Structures are given as structure tokens and as C-alpha cells.
Amino acid sequence: MYDGLAQAVARTPVHESDTCRFSLDAGTLRADMDAYDVRHLAAAMARVGGQLPPDPDRRTRLLRMMLDGLRPR
């Protein structure tokens, strides 16, 4: 990954997408999350991923932790 990916994700316009609304309605996304939260988390993961040593297992583990945090409890 590279820093340009994080910047591109962070600058992408966000609209309350049908996918985000569907996920909330289906109960697969935390009720206190919105499209902006998801976008900022994705940008943060892209930035961190670009700074980590090339360790696919660590990147996978971090991504799983982030996705677990998006799920309702």
C-alpha cells in the first residue's frame, strides 16, 4: 500500500450510501456508525498498512480487528 491510497480514500466524497443503510437495517453494522466513519476507518487502515513491514498475516489480523469493530454487539 502507499500513502496515496489513504489520501484518495480520505478525499472521496461520502454520501449515505444504500449499502451503508442496508447494512444498518440488516443489523450487520453498528447503529452508531455512518458512511463517514467507515470511510475514515478505511483511510486509516490504508495509511497504517502502508507503514507496516511486509507481513500479510499482520495486515490480515488488523483488518479482521477493524471489521469486528464495525459489527453490532
C-alpha positions in Angstrom: 0.0 0.0 0.0 1.1 3.6 -0.3 0.2 6.9 1.2 -1.6 8.0 -1.9 -4.3 5.3 -1.3 -5.0 6.7 2.2 -5.3 10.2 0.8 -7.5 9.1 -2.1 -9.9 7.3 0.3 -10.0 10.3 2.7 -10.8 12.7 -0.1 -13.5 10.6 -1.7 -17.0 12.3 -1.3 -19.2 10.4 1.0 -22.9 10.0 0.7 -25.1 7.9 3.0 -24.9 5.0 0.6 -27.6 2.4 0.0 -25.0 -0.2 1.1 -24.4 1.5 4.4 -28.2 2.0 5.0 -28.8 -1.7 4.0 -26.1 -2.8 6.5 -27.6 -0.8 9.3 -31.1 -2.1 8.5 -29.8 -5.7 8.3 -28.1 -5.3 11.7 -24.6 -6.0 10.2 -23.2 -2.6 11.0 -23.1 -0.9 14.4 -26.0 1.5 14.8 -23.7 4.4 15.8 -21.7 4.1 12.6 -22.2 6.0 9.3 -20.6 6.2 5.9 -18.1 8.8 7.1 -17.0 6.6 10.0 -16.4 3.7 7.6 -14.5 5.9 5.1 -12.2 7.3 7.9 -11.5 3.8 9.2 -10.7 2.6 5.6 -8.3 5.6 5.2 -6.6 4.9 8.5 -6.1 1.2 7.6 -4.7 2.2 4.2 -2.3 4.6 5.9 -1.2 2.1 8.6 -1.0 -0.7 6.1 1.5 1.3 4.0 3.8 1.8 7.0 3.9 -1.8 8.3 6.6 -4.2 7.4 5.5 -6.5 4.6 3.8 -9.0 6.8 0.5 -10.3 5.2 -0.5 -12.1 8.4 -0.3 -8.9 10.5 -2.3 -6.9 7.9 -5.0 -9.6 7.8 -5.2 -9.6 11.6 -5.5 -5.8 11.8 -8.2 -5.8 9.1 -10.2 -8.5 10.9 -10.0 -6.5 14.1 -11.3 -3.4 12.3 -14.1 -5.3 10.7 -15.0 -6.9 14.1 -15.3 -3.4 15.5 -17.9 -2.4 12.8 -20.2 -5.3 13.8 -23.0 -4.7 16.3 -22.5 -6.1 19.8 
